[in-house]
Amino acid sequence: MQEQILLTVSGHEKIKKELQDLKNRRLKISQRIKTAREFGDLSENSEYEDAKNEQSFVEGRILELEEMLRRAKVLTKNGTDKVELGSTVILKIDGQSPEYTIVGASESDPGTGKISVDSPLGHSLMGCAKGEEVEILTPNGKMACEVVAIK
């Protein structure tokens, strides 16, 4: 049995939108291939090759997204006072107050503050309450932080 993919509601919607966009793009690519075939010799037809390469990428991504949605477990925030998937937390680390949203691995984007529940920080924060001190084991050693707020 394949492992479930944990997603927030917004992450699930984002994947569904990308899938629909790719399916629409697939129709346009088919038309480009048809037009390129009309140019004749396919062995030296760069338009045809480009369209076929794009088609291959799009088809692969469609399959990947459909599989993700098939295995998805969409979790909604229960409004608890504890950190859970989908929670946005404000921390206090070395005098700074970064804000992170805890998401499934497939949604993580540290550059935008979305950290995976499977990351050392995300894993350590799960189940914590406001005001709780947390020690996180990172590849660079231990790091201490405090949960300032949970949204």
C-alpha positions as CSV (number, residue, x, y, z in Angstrom):
1,M,0.0,0.0,0.0
2,Q,1.4,3.4,-1.0
3,E,1.9,6.1,1.6
4,Q,-0.7,8.8,2.0
5,I,0.3,12.4,1.0
6,L,-0.8,14.9,3.7
7,L,-2.2,18.1,2.3
8,T,-3.8,21.2,3.6
9,V,-7.0,22.3,2.0
10,S,-5.2,25.1,0.1
11,G,-2.5,22.7,-1.0
12,H,-5.1,20.3,-2.4
13,E,-6.8,23.1,-4.3
14,K,-3.5,24.2,-5.7
15,I,-2.8,20.8,-7.1
16,K,-6.3,20.5,-8.6
17,K,-5.8,23.9,-10.3
18,E,-2.4,22.9,-11.7
19,L,-3.9,19.6,-13.0
20,Q,-6.7,21.4,-14.7
21,D,-4.3,24.0,-16.2
22,L,-2.1,21.2,-17.6
23,K,-5.1,19.4,-19.1
24,N,-6.0,22.6,-20.9
25,R,-2.4,23.0,-22.0
26,R,-2.4,19.4,-23.3
27,L,-5.1,20.3,-25.8
28,K,-3.1,23.2,-27.1
29,I,0.0,21.0,-27.5
30,S,-1.9,18.5,-29.5
31,Q,-2.9,21.2,-31.9
32,R,0.7,22.4,-32.2
33,I,1.8,18.8,-33.0
34,K,-0.9,18.5,-35.7
35,T,0.2,21.9,-37.2
36,A,3.9,20.9,-37.1
37,R,3.2,17.6,-38.8
38,E,1.8,19.6,-41.7
39,F,5.2,21.1,-42.3
40,G,6.4,17.8,-43.7
41,D,9.7,16.0,-42.9
42,L,9.6,15.3,-39.1
43,S,13.3,14.5,-38.8
44,E,14.3,18.1,-39.1
45,N,11.1,19.7,-37.8
46,S,12.1,21.7,-34.6
47,E,8.5,22.8,-34.0
48,Y,7.4,19.2,-33.9
49,E,10.2,18.1,-31.6
50,D,9.6,21.0,-29.2
51,A,5.9,20.2,-29.1
52,K,6.5,16.5,-28.5
53,N,9.0,17.3,-25.7
54,E,6.5,19.6,-24.1
55,Q,3.8,17.0,-24.5
56,S,6.0,14.4,-22.7
57,F,6.6,16.7,-19.8
58,V,3.0,17.7,-19.4
59,E,1.7,14.1,-19.6
60,G,4.3,13.1,-16.9
61,R,3.2,15.9,-14.7
62,I,-0.5,15.1,-15.1
63,L,0.2,11.5,-14.1
64,E,2.2,12.7,-11.1
65,L,-0.5,15.1,-9.9
66,E,-3.3,12.6,-10.4
67,E,-1.4,10.1,-8.3
68,M,-0.8,12.8,-5.6
69,L,-4.6,13.5,-5.5
70,R,-5.4,9.8,-5.4
71,R,-3.1,9.3,-2.4
72,A,-4.0,12.6,-0.7
73,K,-5.3,12.9,2.8
74,V,-6.7,16.4,3.1
75,L,-6.4,17.7,6.7
76,T,-8.5,20.6,8.0
77,K,-7.4,22.7,10.9
78,N,-9.4,21.8,14.0
79,G,-8.9,25.2,15.7
80,T,-7.1,23.6,18.6
81,D,-4.6,25.4,20.7
82,K,-1.9,23.0,19.6
83,V,0.3,23.1,16.5
84,E,-1.0,20.7,13.8
85,L,-0.8,20.4,10.0
86,G,-2.1,23.7,8.6
87,S,-1.2,25.7,11.7
88,T,0.7,29.0,11.3
89,V,3.1,29.5,14.1
90,I,5.1,32.5,15.3
91,L,8.3,31.5,17.0
92,K,10.9,33.3,19.0
93,I,14.4,32.3,17.9
94,D,17.4,34.3,18.9
95,G,15.4,37.5,19.3
96,Q,13.7,37.1,16.0
97,S,10.0,36.1,15.3
98,P,9.8,34.1,12.2
99,E,6.3,32.8,11.1
100,Y,5.9,29.4,9.5
101,T,2.9,27.4,8.2
102,I,3.2,23.6,8.8
103,V,2.3,21.7,5.6
104,G,2.7,18.3,4.1
105,A,6.0,17.5,2.4
106,S,4.7,18.0,-1.1
107,E,3.6,21.6,-0.3
108,S,6.7,22.8,1.5
109,D,8.4,25.9,0.3
110,P,10.7,27.3,3.0
111,G,11.2,30.5,1.0
112,T,7.6,31.4,1.6
113,G,7.5,30.2,5.2
114,K,5.8,26.8,4.4
115,I,7.7,24.1,6.2
116,S,7.2,20.3,6.0
117,V,5.7,18.4,8.9
118,D,8.6,16.0,8.2
119,S,11.3,18.6,8.6
120,P,13.2,18.7,12.0
121,L,11.4,22.0,12.9
122,G,8.0,21.0,11.7
123,H,8.2,17.6,13.4
124,S,9.3,19.2,16.7
125,L,6.5,21.8,16.7
126,M,3.7,19.3,16.1
127,G,1.5,19.2,19.2
128,C,3.1,22.2,20.9
129,A,1.1,24.8,22.7
130,K,1.5,28.6,22.9
131,G,4.3,29.5,25.3
132,E,6.0,26.1,25.0
133,E,9.8,25.9,24.7
134,V,11.0,23.6,22.0
135,E,14.5,22.2,21.3
136,I,15.0,21.2,17.7
137,L,17.8,18.9,16.6
138,T,19.0,20.2,13.2
139,P,21.9,19.1,11.0
140,N,23.9,22.1,12.6
141,G,23.1,21.1,16.2
142,K,20.5,21.9,18.7
143,M,18.4,25.0,18.4
144,A,15.9,26.4,21.0
145,C,12.8,28.3,20.3
146,E,9.5,29.3,21.9
147,V,6.0,29.1,20.3
148,V,4.7,32.7,20.6
149,A,1.4,32.3,18.8
150,I,-0.6,29.7,16.9
151,K,-3.1,30.7,14.1
